[in-house]
Amino acid sequence: MSDLFALDGRKTLRDGAVLLRGRALAVDRALLDAIEGVVAQSPFRRMVTPGGFQMSVAMTNCGRVGWVTDRTGYRYDPRDPETGAAWPAMPDIFRTLAREAASDAGFDGFAPEACLINCYEPGTRLSLHQDKDEQNYAHPVVSVSLGLPATFQFGGLKRSDRPMKVPLQHGDIVVWGGPSRLVYHGVLALKDGEHPLTGGRRFNLTFRKAL
């Protein structure tokens, strides 16, 4: 019975980390429409790591700054390096959902400046990593899942810590901060499937206070 969710769909993964099952379902179509608007200005692209490897997951950003990687390193940049223009403004629906989800998880006053949008297709994955390019770790990370289901890996503060495997469905939100802010996390290879709203894809919105 310990694995059952509370009636409000909230499950604690570890100290400072909470899964809010189905929290984004009420606004899922609005979120997907907003993603289309962002992508129309800053298209998805597969970025290159400092080591020269192309990432399998396609990415774009919106907000005051966007997370980018290339041969010079990982960083936040106020401009899209592909278009030369500022990143698209963060849609109000994004900002509101991120703030409310963070509050639901016990982190009041969250004001994200950046939203990284990932597009997964079958076979793509995200290896274990820490979110540590931000200037202040006092703020949580808010991650919203849309589309095909995925298996989220949520580990410890060392890469060698064995991660738990957390099944994520369309509309789920994971929030982590405090003692869990720098845990290693990733996504296992996406399996084939078809979702009525996203087809054969999964979108992930990751909100951060970057500056």
HUSUL-V53663 format. One record per residue. N is the residue number from 1. PHI is phi in radians with two decimals (* if undefined). NEAR is the number of other C-alpha atoms within 8 Angstrom. Layout:
n = (N:N)
phi = (PHI:PHI)
near = (NEAR:NEAR)
This chain:
n = (1:2:3:4:5:6:7:8:9:10:11:12:13:14:15:16:17:18:19:20:21:22:23:24:25:26:27:28:29:30:31:32:33:34:35:36:37:38:39:40:41:42:43:44:45:46:47:48:49:50:51:52:53:54:55:56:57:58:59:60:61:62:63:64:65:66:67:68:69:70:71:72:73:74:75:76:77:78:79:80:81:82:83:84:85:86:87:88:89:90:91:92:93:94:95:96:97:98:99:100:101:102:103:104:105:106:107:108:109:110:111:112:113:114:115:116:117:118:119:120:121:122:123:124:125:126:127:128:129:130:131:132:133:134:135:136:137:138:139:140:141:142:143:144:145:146:147:148:149:150:151:152:153:154:155:156:157:158:159:160:161:162:163:164:165:166:167:168:169:170:171:172:173:174:175:176:177:178:179:180:181:182:183:184:185:186:187:188:189:190:191:192:193:194:195:196:197:198:199:200:201:202:203:204:205:206:207:208:209:210:211)
phi = (*:-1.16:-1.52:-1.30:-1.37:-1.15:-1.08:-1.55:1.37:-1.70:-2.38:-1.42:-1.51:-2.89:-1.01:1.59:-2.23:-2.34:-1.76:-1.86:-1.17:1.25:-1.09:-1.71:-1.07:-1.14:-2.19:-1.08:-1.18:-1.11:-1.12:-1.17:-1.10:-1.17:-1.05:-1.01:-1.13:-1.14:-1.14:-1.11:-1.67:-2.27:-1.10:-1.07:-2.62:-1.73:-1.33:-1.90:-1.34:-0.99:-1.42:1.62:-1.63:-1.43:-1.24:-1.36:-1.52:-1.43:-2.40:-2.69:-2.47:-2.55:2.06:-1.10:-2.39:-2.28:-1.42:-2.39:-2.44:-2.70:-1.12:-1.55:2.33:-1.64:-2.98:-1.80:-2.32:-1.28:-2.18:-1.30:-1.13:-1.48:-1.75:1.40:-1.69:-1.08:-1.06:-0.98:-1.08:-1.26:-1.02:-1.00:-1.11:-1.13:-1.07:-1.12:-1.10:-1.09:-1.12:-1.21:-1.15:-1.06:-1.12:-1.02:-1.56:1.75:-2.04:-1.35:1.39:-1.18:-2.29:-1.18:-1.81:-2.39:-2.29:-1.53:-1.90:-1.83:-2.05:-1.74:-2.10:-0.88:1.69:-1.41:-2.62:-2.29:-1.23:-1.04:-2.75:-1.89:-1.58:-2.39:-1.62:-1.47:-1.45:-2.45:-1.50:-1.29:-1.79:-1.37:-1.91:-2.09:-2.17:-1.95:-1.80:-2.40:1.71:-1.01:-1.18:-2.52:-1.89:-1.55:-1.71:-2.24:-1.84:-2.07:-1.48:-2.08:-1.03:-1.33:-1.14:-1.24:-1.40:-1.39:-1.85:-2.01:-1.18:-2.03:-1.98:-0.92:1.70:-1.32:-2.27:-1.98:-2.16:-2.43:-2.89:0.98:-1.18:-1.78:-1.00:-1.89:-1.20:-1.32:-2.63:-2.99:-2.32:-1.20:-0.93:-1.21:-1.54:-1.03:3.10:-2.48:-1.88:-1.06:-1.82:-2.11:1.16:-1.62:-2.27:-2.23:-1.93:-2.29:-1.86:-2.06:-1.77:-2.48:-1.54:-1.62:-1.84)
near = (3:3:4:5:8:7:5:5:11:11:10:9:7:7:8:11:13:13:13:14:11:11:11:11:9:5:7:10:7:8:10:8:8:10:9:8:8:12:10:7:7:13:8:9:7:10:11:12:13:11:6:8:7:8:9:8:12:12:12:13:15:15:12:10:14:17:11:9:12:11:9:6:8:11:8:10:9:9:10:12:6:5:6:7:7:7:14:10:7:11:7:6:9:9:11:8:9:12:13:8:13:14:11:7:10:6:10:7:6:12:7:12:12:16:14:14:13:11:12:12:10:11:8:11:12:10:8:10:8:8:7:7:8:10:7:8:11:7:12:15:12:15:11:12:14:13:14:14:10:12:11:12:13:12:13:11:9:8:10:4:8:7:10:7:8:8:8:10:13:11:14:16:15:11:15:12:14:11:7:13:14:11:11:14:13:12:13:12:10:14:7:7:8:9:10:5:6:11:10:11:13:13:11:12:12:11:13:13:14:12:6)
